[in-house]
Amino acid sequence: MSYVNPDPEPERTTGLEPGGGVPPGETPPAESSMPEAGPRQPEARRRGWAKAPLTLILLLVVLIAAFFLVYALVLIL
């Protein structure tokens, strides 16, 4: 992999003063592009629920609902 210097070359950049500053009214040079810079892009993630966790949650909800239904029937009778 080759190294890319992100700093502009003062000898070839127009609008820079001898110290590297930019005079008033002048647009500073844009930063150079570095292909290695920046955060890594996350890989595409699957969206939605997996079948196993969704099934377990639904089963738990049905069991809790059945428990309270039986409990209510025992109290009534």
C-alpha positions as CSV (number, residue, x, y, z in Angstrom):
1,M,0.0,0.0,0.0
2,S,1.4,3.4,-0.9
3,Y,1.5,6.3,1.5
4,V,-0.4,9.4,0.4
5,N,0.7,12.7,2.0
6,P,-2.4,14.6,3.1
7,D,-0.7,18.0,3.2
8,P,-0.7,20.2,0.1
9,E,2.7,21.1,-1.4
10,P,3.4,24.8,-0.6
11,E,5.5,25.3,-3.8
12,R,2.6,24.1,-6.0
13,T,-0.3,25.5,-4.1
14,T,-1.6,29.0,-5.1
15,G,-2.8,31.5,-2.6
16,L,-0.5,30.5,0.3
17,E,1.7,33.0,2.0
18,P,5.4,32.1,2.8
19,G,4.5,30.8,6.3
20,G,1.8,28.6,4.9
21,G,-1.1,30.9,5.9
22,V,-3.9,32.1,3.6
23,P,-4.3,35.8,2.9
24,P,-7.7,37.4,3.7
25,G,-10.2,36.8,1.0
26,E,-8.5,33.8,-0.4
27,T,-10.0,30.3,-0.3
28,P,-7.7,27.8,1.5
29,P,-6.7,24.7,-0.4
30,A,-8.9,21.7,-0.1
31,E,-7.7,18.7,1.8
32,S,-6.4,15.9,-0.3
33,S,-8.2,12.6,-0.6
34,M,-6.8,9.7,1.3
35,P,-8.3,6.3,0.5
36,E,-7.0,4.8,3.8
37,A,-8.6,7.5,5.9
38,G,-11.9,7.5,7.7
39,P,-13.9,4.9,9.6
40,R,-14.6,1.5,8.1
41,Q,-18.0,1.1,6.6
42,P,-20.1,-1.4,8.5
43,E,-21.2,-4.5,6.6
44,A,-24.9,-4.7,5.7
45,R,-26.8,-6.1,8.7
46,R,-29.8,-8.3,8.4
47,R,-33.0,-6.5,9.3
48,G,-35.8,-7.9,11.3
49,W,-36.1,-10.6,13.9
50,A,-34.6,-14.0,13.5
51,K,-37.1,-16.9,13.6
52,A,-35.9,-18.6,16.8
53,P,-36.0,-15.5,19.2
54,L,-39.3,-14.4,17.8
55,T,-40.8,-17.9,18.3
56,L,-39.5,-18.0,21.9
57,I,-40.9,-14.6,22.7
58,L,-44.3,-15.5,21.2
59,L,-44.3,-18.8,23.1
60,L,-43.5,-17.0,26.4
61,V,-46.4,-14.5,25.8
62,V,-48.8,-17.4,25.1
63,L,-47.7,-19.3,28.3
64,I,-48.1,-16.1,30.4
65,A,-51.5,-15.4,28.9
66,A,-52.6,-19.0,29.5
67,F,-51.4,-18.8,33.1
68,F,-53.5,-15.7,33.9
69,L,-56.5,-17.2,32.1
70,V,-56.4,-20.4,34.2
71,Y,-55.7,-18.3,37.3
72,A,-58.8,-16.1,36.6
73,L,-60.9,-19.2,36.0
74,V,-59.8,-20.8,39.3
75,L,-60.8,-17.6,41.2
76,I,-64.2,-17.4,39.6
77,L,-65.1,-21.1,40.2
